[in-house]
């Protein structure tokens, strides 16, 4: 009898926007196209030109959850999002491939002219606004700095402008948003890029179906980017 789990399509979780747009050329290198772009549709499930691959569209911060629970076999998310997720729920995900796309930095920034180091020296307890509570907590705790972290869900750069926070921890790509709001980087905390994450159980039970796609991502990202940080997915399968 044919095992259904091996014949049904595998599910790749993506988010709309930059991750979707940068993933499509990688799939195209393997000859795979989405039937439609989520930018032109309210649908959340898309088939592809490969009958064994379907795409689901979720919020960026939900990609690890869909993959962890096996609702998606694999997904693509930023290291920022994956770190926040795995601090709280460390099991069930493999991160086999750094796709080296959507590159930016997680940085600490303040209003131009604010003397951050003087404030730290005076042991002021700064308020820091961020989406990235876990990464920020680890950063400040490694430095022995006590801060009050304030969780926000977007437009983080506004917080210092209206007195909600003294500093922010946020993603910086071009730096345009910081400049437009008269903020400046104090320190870069870590480089960020997109990762392919895979459900641990799917790697075992759906190996035959998944492996060609993992290989396709490996070769596509290898051919289109500097590959020195990549880890061959064959090592984990
Ligand atoms: C991200 C990030 C910064 C901005 C940085 O925000 O949070 O605000 O991009 O990019 P830049 O350095 O090129 O200006 P996003 O657009 O994802 O929206 P958000 O405010 O909802 O997080």
Boltz pocket constraint, residues with backbone or C-beta under 6 A from the ligand:
constraints:
  - pocket:
      binder: B
      contacts: [[A, 153], [A, 154], [A, 155], [A, 156], [A, 157], [A, 170], [A, 171], [A, 172], [A, 173], [A, 174], [A, 175], [A, 176], [A, 177], [A, 178]]
      max_distance: 6.0
